[in-house]
Amino acid sequence: MQYWPWYDQTRRAIRRVEPLSTEAQHTWVVELLKSGHTYPLAYRAAFAYPTRERLPLLRTRSLFAAVAGDMLAPYAAEAAALAGDARPLDLPEDAAAQAAAIAAFLDGA
């Protein structure tokens, strides 16, 4: 069981997701260890960034895509609305279908 946000360990924050495989957990831990003392810097930067103020300045056609289980999926529509030429996309679970949906966007469809 996971929580989002991770610090909210209440019933409403529970995310029911499949546990990571042993190999995936190993890779994640190794990458975390390789980052050393700089690990928290990226998180602090992401949370401090004024996203809602900066997205309206985006001038490039953009796609905000996420699968339904992604913890940031609920924000895709809001982000697309804030950005000028952007659209949200609920990605299917299937990787091939995801690739096709993204390719369609890139092809201008």
VOZA-48296 format. One record per residue (C-alpha): x, y, z. Coordinates in steps of 0.02 Angstrom, whole numbers. Layout:
# VOZA-48296
<r u="X" v="Y" w="Z"/>
...
# end
This chain:
# VOZA-48296
<r u="0" v="0" w="0"/>
<r u="60" v="175" w="-40"/>
<r u="0" v="348" w="7"/>
<r u="-13" v="508" w="-95"/>
<r u="44" v="626" w="-40"/>
<r u="163" v="511" w="51"/>
<r u="152" v="608" w="214"/>
<r u="-38" v="589" w="224"/>
<r u="-56" v="414" w="293"/>
<r u="-244" v="423" w="312"/>
<r u="-378" v="315" w="230"/>
<r u="-416" v="447" w="98"/>
<r u="-234" v="452" w="39"/>
<r u="-216" v="265" w="11"/>
<r u="-161" v="216" w="-164"/>
<r u="-192" v="35" w="-204"/>
<r u="-51" v="-10" w="-322"/>
<r u="42" v="-168" w="-363"/>
<r u="203" v="-186" w="-265"/>
<r u="365" v="-161" w="-360"/>
<r u="457" v="-316" w="-416"/>
<r u="617" v="-360" w="-324"/>
<r u="718" v="-303" w="-475"/>
<r u="627" v="-137" w="-486"/>
<r u="650" v="-106" w="-299"/>
<r u="834" v="-146" w="-313"/>
<r u="856" v="-23" w="-457"/>
<r u="760" v="112" w="-362"/>
<r u="865" v="89" w="-204"/>
<r u="1029" v="88" w="-300"/>
<r u="982" v="249" w="-390"/>
<r u="930" v="327" w="-226"/>
<r u="1095" v="280" w="-146"/>
<r u="1193" v="347" w="-296"/>
<r u="1110" v="516" w="-275"/>
<r u="1185" v="533" w="-102"/>
<r u="1150" v="693" w="-9"/>
<r u="1078" v="779" w="-164"/>
<r u="920" v="671" w="-167"/>
<r u="807" v="797" w="-78"/>
<r u="860" v="942" w="-189"/>
<r u="754" v="888" w="-337"/>
<r u="601" v="862" w="-227"/>
<r u="620" v="1032" w="-146"/>
<r u="641" v="1114" w="-317"/>
<r u="486" v="1027" w="-387"/>
<r u="377" v="1079" w="-240"/>
<r u="444" v="1256" w="-235"/>
<r u="421" v="1287" w="-422"/>
<r u="274" v="1405" w="-457"/>
<r u="193" v="1288" w="-584"/>
<r u="22" v="1373" w="-593"/>
<r u="105" v="1540" w="-628"/>
<r u="229" v="1473" w="-756"/>
<r u="117" v="1359" w="-861"/>
<r u="26" v="1504" w="-946"/>
<r u="196" v="1556" w="-1016"/>
<r u="214" v="1390" w="-1109"/>
<r u="205" v="1427" w="-1295"/>
<r u="238" v="1254" w="-1366"/>
<r u="100" v="1131" w="-1409"/>
<r u="102" v="1014" w="-1261"/>
<r u="26" v="853" w="-1199"/>
<r u="-8" v="816" w="-1017"/>
<r u="-29" v="628" w="-1009"/>
<r u="-46" v="503" w="-869"/>
<r u="-120" v="333" w="-835"/>
<r u="-269" v="326" w="-718"/>
<r u="-167" v="260" w="-571"/>
<r u="-34" v="396" w="-583"/>
<r u="-38" v="506" w="-429"/>
<r u="-24" v="661" w="-538"/>
<r u="-159" v="610" w="-662"/>
<r u="-294" v="718" w="-580"/>
<r u="-189" v="872" w="-618"/>
<r u="-166" v="842" w="-805"/>
<r u="-326" v="931" w="-856"/>
<r u="-287" v="1080" w="-745"/>
<r u="-110" v="1093" w="-813"/>
<r u="-173" v="1084" w="-992"/>
<r u="-301" v="1219" w="-957"/>
<r u="-168" v="1333" w="-884"/>
<r u="-49" v="1307" w="-1029"/>
<r u="-92" v="1390" w="-1193"/>
<r u="-87" v="1258" w="-1328"/>
<r u="-102" v="1100" w="-1226"/>
<r u="-218" v="955" w="-1199"/>
<r u="-236" v="821" w="-1066"/>
<r u="-235" v="638" w="-1111"/>
<r u="-290" v="490" w="-1005"/>
<r u="-170" v="355" w="-1061"/>
<r u="-228" v="175" w="-1074"/>
<r u="-138" v="44" w="-970"/>
<r u="-68" v="-48" w="-1121"/>
<r u="106" v="13" w="-1171"/>
<r u="73" v="-8" w="-1358"/>
<r u="-88" v="91" w="-1344"/>
<r u="4" v="225" w="-1246"/>
<r u="136" v="238" w="-1381"/>
<r u="0" v="250" w="-1515"/>
<r u="-91" v="389" w="-1420"/>
<r u="69" v="489" w="-1396"/>
<r u="120" v="461" w="-1578"/>
<r u="-50" v="525" w="-1634"/>
<r u="-21" v="684" w="-1534"/>
<r u="154" v="705" w="-1605"/>
<r u="87" v="677" w="-1780"/>
<r u="-35" v="821" w="-1752"/>
<r u="-193" v="718" w="-1736"/>
# end
